[in-house]
Amino acid sequence: MKKLLTILVAAAMGLGALTGTAAADGERFVLISHAPDSDSWWNTIKNAIKIASKQMDVTVEYRNPPTGDLADMARIVEQAAASGPDGIIVTIADYDVLKGPITSAVDQGIPVITINSGTAEQSEKLGALMHVGQPEYTAGFEAGKRAKKAGVKSFLCVNHYITNPASVERCKGFADAIGADVKSSMIDSGQDPAEIKNKVLAYLTAHPDTGAILTLGPTSAHPTLSALDQAGLKGQIYFGTFDLSQQIAAAIKDGTIAFAIDQQPFLQGYLPVVILTNYARYGVLPSGNINSGPGFITKDNIALVEKYAGVYR
């Protein structure tokens, strides 16, 4: 009996050693975003996967289409799947464009977690394990409700990434909440700061009764702030934005921006790495999707988050 116990203990220790070796070797995951190289908002997600990879002892590769071209992104997903990673983390920037490559990765047995863009319903259709992100229409609608309470009946949505359907959902939610028409309220601003500024100035000149402005992130918020300053409208028009930066935080503090919608991108980068690591090693997986936002940053709570802008928030 004693000999049998010794054999069983030795076997258990051997199994533990093998398991420990597998974990120590480190898994490899690939995070693929739709963001162009010029979009600084994604620095927070890059920081999140760097921290998560160190904590989990894994490798996380960040890949993206340099210009934001979605066809290019689809090819990147295909290339990532062909490299045989232990998991893929990907945004659903356009369901129709990305459906083929993502479902192909799933069919190959690669665990996939979708983040940021897209919906939980789309994620499920693609066969992903879960979705970590912000319901974009809901976020826009909640922002619009705040504006409606302030008496806003019309607005300008400065959409710097109009080819991403999720961005349109943000504008549509806001429009529906205040009872406005989204098509006549939204401009395709592009991503060049000077062009964004000029288009905002032109719109406000043509529509002097515009009640509010909604920008979809720092890329469009920063030039819009400059436009309002030049037009003498700084602090005179209701202004809400998605996402956070040091410049946006300063504008909240001085009253130019009423709120910033925080979808907590750190969680969108960090959590999937942790979840995929535990899934690969132990087969454990949380049930359901994770809503990382929306949260609203205003004068009342800006002091709690501004020092982390661009790093953790």
C-alpha positions in Angstrom: 0.0 0.0 0.0 2.8 2.3 0.9 4.5 1.6 -2.4 1.3 2.3 -4.3 1.0 5.7 -2.5 4.5 6.5 -3.4 3.9 5.8 -7.0 0.6 7.9 -7.1 2.3 10.9 -5.4 5.3 10.6 -7.8 2.8 10.5 -10.8 0.9 13.5 -9.4 4.1 15.5 -9.0 5.2 14.5 -12.5 1.8 15.7 -13.9 2.1 19.0 -12.0 5.6 19.5 -13.3 4.4 18.9 -16.9 1.5 21.4 -16.4 3.8 23.9 -14.9 6.2 23.6 -17.8 3.4 24.1 -20.3 2.3 27.3 -18.5 5.8 28.6 -18.1 6.5 28.1 -21.9 3.9 30.9 -22.4 1.0 31.0 -24.9 0.9 33.3 -27.9 -2.1 35.5 -28.7 -2.7 38.0 -31.4 -4.8 41.2 -30.9 -6.0 42.7 -34.1 -7.6 46.1 -34.2 -9.1 48.2 -37.0 -7.3 51.4 -35.8 -4.9 53.2 -38.1 -1.4 54.0 -36.8 -2.4 57.6 -36.3 -5.1 56.8 -33.7 -3.5 57.4 -30.3 -6.5 56.2 -28.4 -5.3 52.6 -28.8 -2.2 53.3 -26.8 -4.2 52.4 -23.7 -5.1 49.0 -25.1 -1.4 48.5 -26.1 -0.4 49.2 -22.6 -3.0 46.8 -21.2 -1.8 43.9 -23.3 1.8 44.7 -22.3 0.9 44.5 -18.6 -1.3 41.4 -19.1 1.3 39.5 -21.1 3.9 40.1 -18.4 1.5 39.1 -15.6 0.4 36.0 -17.4 3.8 35.1 -18.9 2.4 35.0 -22.4 3.2 36.7 -25.7 0.6 39.1 -27.2 1.2 40.5 -30.7 -0.6 43.7 -31.7 -1.5 44.0 -35.3 -3.6 46.6 -37.2 -4.1 48.0 -40.7 -1.7 51.1 -40.9 -4.3 53.2 -42.7 -7.4 51.7 -41.1 -8.4 49.8 -44.3 -10.8 47.1 -43.3 -10.0 44.8 -46.3 -6.4 45.0 -45.0 -7.6 44.1 -41.5 -9.4 41.1 -42.9 -6.2 39.9 -44.5 -4.4 40.4 -41.2 -6.9 38.2 -39.4 -6.3 35.5 -42.0 -2.6 35.7 -41.6 -2.9 35.6 -37.8 -5.0 32.5 -38.0 -2.5 30.8 -40.3 0.3 31.4 -37.8 -1.4 29.1 -35.4 -1.8 31.3 -32.2 -3.3 30.0 -29.0 -6.0 32.7 -29.3 -7.1 35.7 -31.3 -8.6 39.0 -29.9 -10.3 41.0 -32.6 -12.6 44.0 -33.1 -15.7 43.6 -35.2 -15.2 46.9 -37.1 -17.4 45.6 -40.0 -19.3 42.4 -39.5 -19.7 41.7 -43.3 -16.0 42.3 -44.1 -14.7 40.3 -41.1 -17.2 37.5 -40.9 -15.3 35.2 -43.2 -11.8 35.5 -41.7 -13.1 35.3 -38.1 -15.4 32.3 -38.6 -12.5 30.6 -40.4 -10.3 31.1 -37.4 -13.0 29.7 -35.1 -13.5 26.7 -37.5 -9.7 26.0 -37.2 -10.2 25.6 -33.5 -8.6 28.9 -32.5 -10.3 30.5 -29.4 -11.6 34.0 -30.3 -12.7 36.9 -28.1 -14.1 40.0 -29.8 -13.6 43.4 -28.3 -14.5 47.1 -28.8 -16.4 47.4 -32.0 -19.4 45.2 -32.9 -22.1 43.7 -30.7 -22.5 40.7 -28.4 -25.0 39.3 -30.9 -22.5 39.6 -33.8 -19.8 38.0 -31.6 -22.0 35.0 -30.9 -22.8 34.6 -34.6 -19.1 34.6 -35.4 -18.6 31.8 -32.9 -16.4 33.8 -30.5 -16.2 32.8 -26.9 -17.4 36.2 -25.7 -17.4 40.0 -26.4 -15.7 42.6 -24.2 -16.8 46.1 -25.1 -19.3 48.9 -25.0 -22.8 48.7 -26.6 -22.3 51.6 -28.9 -25.9 52.6 -29.6 -26.7 52.5 -25.9 -23.7 54.7 -25.2 -24.8 57.2 -27.8 -28.4 57.1 -26.5 -27.4 57.7 -22.9 -25.2 60.6 -24.0 -28.2 62.0 -25.9 -30.4 61.7 -22.8 -28.0 63.9 -21.0 -28.0 66.5 -23.8 -31.8 66.4 -23.9 -32.0 67.3 -20.2 -29.9 70.3 -21.0 -32.4 71.4 -23.7 -30.6 70.2 -26.8 -32.7 69.5 -29.8 -30.1 69.4 -32.6 -26.5 68.4 -32.9 -23.5 67.8 -35.0 -21.8 64.3 -34.9 -18.2 64.6 -36.0 -17.5 61.1 -37.3 -13.9 60.6 -38.1 -14.3 56.9 -38.9 -17.6 56.7 -40.8 -16.6 53.4 -42.5 -16.9 51.7 -39.1 -20.6 50.9 -38.6 -20.1 51.1 -34.8 -19.3 54.8 -35.1 -22.6 55.4 -36.9 -24.4 53.6 -34.1 -23.0 56.1 -31.6 -24.3 59.0 -33.6 -27.7 57.3 -34.2 -28.2 56.7 -30.5 -27.6 60.3 -29.7 -29.9 61.4 -32.5 -32.7 59.1 -31.4 -32.5 60.3 -27.8 -32.9 64.0 -28.7 -35.3 63.4 -31.6 -33.0 64.5 -34.4 -32.2 63.1 -37.9 -28.8 61.4 -37.8 -28.1 61.7 -41.6 -28.4 65.5 -41.6 -26.6 65.7 -38.3 -23.5 63.7 -39.1 -20.4 64.6 -41.1 -17.7 62.4 -42.5 -14.8 64.4 -41.1 -11.9 62.2 -42.1 -8.9 61.9 -39.8 -6.7 64.9 -40.9 -6.8 67.4 -38.0 -6.9 70.5 -40.3 -9.6 69.0 -42.4 -11.7 68.1 -39.3 -11.4 71.6 -38.0 -12.4 73.2 -41.3 -15.4 70.9 -41.8 -16.7 71.6 -38.2 -16.3 75.3 -38.9 -18.2 75.0 -42.2 -21.0 73.0 -40.6 -21.5 75.5 -37.8 -21.5 78.4 -40.2 -24.2 76.7 -42.3 -26.1 75.6 -39.2 -25.8 78.4 -36.6 -28.6 77.0 -34.5 -26.7 73.7 -33.8 -27.5 72.8 -30.2 -24.7 70.4 -29.4 -21.6 68.6 -30.8 -20.7 65.0 -30.3 -17.2 63.8 -31.2 -16.2 60.1 -31.3 -12.8 60.3 -29.7 -9.6 62.4 -29.4 -9.0 62.2 -33.2 -12.1 64.4 -33.8 -12.4 66.0 -30.4 -9.1 67.8 -30.5 -9.6 69.6 -33.8 -13.2 70.4 -32.8 -11.9 72.1 -29.7 -9.7 74.2 -31.9 -12.6 75.0 -34.2 -14.8 76.2 -31.3 -12.0 78.3 -30.0 -11.5 80.0 -33.4 -15.3 80.5 -33.8 -15.6 82.1 -30.4 -17.9 79.3 -29.3 -15.7 77.7 -26.7 -18.0 76.9 -23.7 -21.0 78.3 -25.6 -22.2 75.1 -27.2 -23.1 71.8 -25.5 -20.2 69.4 -26.2 -19.9 65.7 -25.4 -17.3 63.2 -26.6 -16.3 59.6 -26.5 -13.1 58.5 -24.9 -10.5 60.5 -23.0 -7.2 62.2 -23.4 -5.3 64.8 -21.4 -6.6 67.5 -23.7 -10.2 66.3 -23.3 -9.7 66.1 -19.5 -8.6 69.7 -19.5 -11.6 70.8 -21.5 -13.9 69.0 -19.1 -12.3 70.9 -16.2 -12.7 74.3 -17.9 -16.3 73.6 -18.9 -15.8 73.4 -22.6 -16.8 69.7 -22.7 -19.7 68.5 -20.6 -18.7 64.8 -20.5 -16.5 62.1 -22.0 -17.8 58.6 -22.4 -15.3 56.1 -21.0 -15.6 52.6 -22.4 -12.5 51.6 -20.3 -10.3 50.4 -23.1 -7.8 49.1 -20.6 -10.3 46.3 -19.7 -10.8 45.6 -23.4 -7.1 44.8 -23.8 -6.4 43.3 -20.4 -9.3 41.0 -19.7 -9.2 39.0 -23.0 -5.5 38.1 -22.4 -6.2 36.9 -18.9 -9.3 35.0 -20.0 -7.7 33.3 -22.9 -4.7 32.4 -20.8 -6.8 30.7 -18.2 -8.9 29.1 -20.9 -5.8 27.7 -22.7 -4.3 26.4 -19.5 -7.2 25.2 -17.4 -10.3 25.2 -19.6 -12.1 27.8 -17.5 -14.2 30.5 -19.0 -16.5 33.2 -17.6 -20.1 33.0 -18.6 -21.5 35.8 -20.7 -20.2 38.9 -22.2 -18.5 41.9 -20.4 -19.7 45.5 -20.9 -16.7 47.7 -20.3 -18.8 50.9 -20.6 -20.4 53.3 -21.0 -19.2 55.4 -18.0 -19.4 59.2 -18.0 -16.5 61.4 -16.9 -17.6 64.9 -15.8 -16.2 67.7 -13.7 -17.4 65.7 -10.7 -15.1 62.8 -11.2 -12.4 64.0 -13.6 -9.8 64.3 -10.8 -10.1 60.5 -10.2 -9.2 59.6 -13.8 -7.3 62.4 -15.5 -3.8 61.4 -14.3 -4.3 58.0 -16.0 -5.5 59.3 -19.4 -3.8 57.6 -22.3 -2.3 54.9 -20.0 -5.0 53.2 -18.1 -8.1 55.3 -19.0 
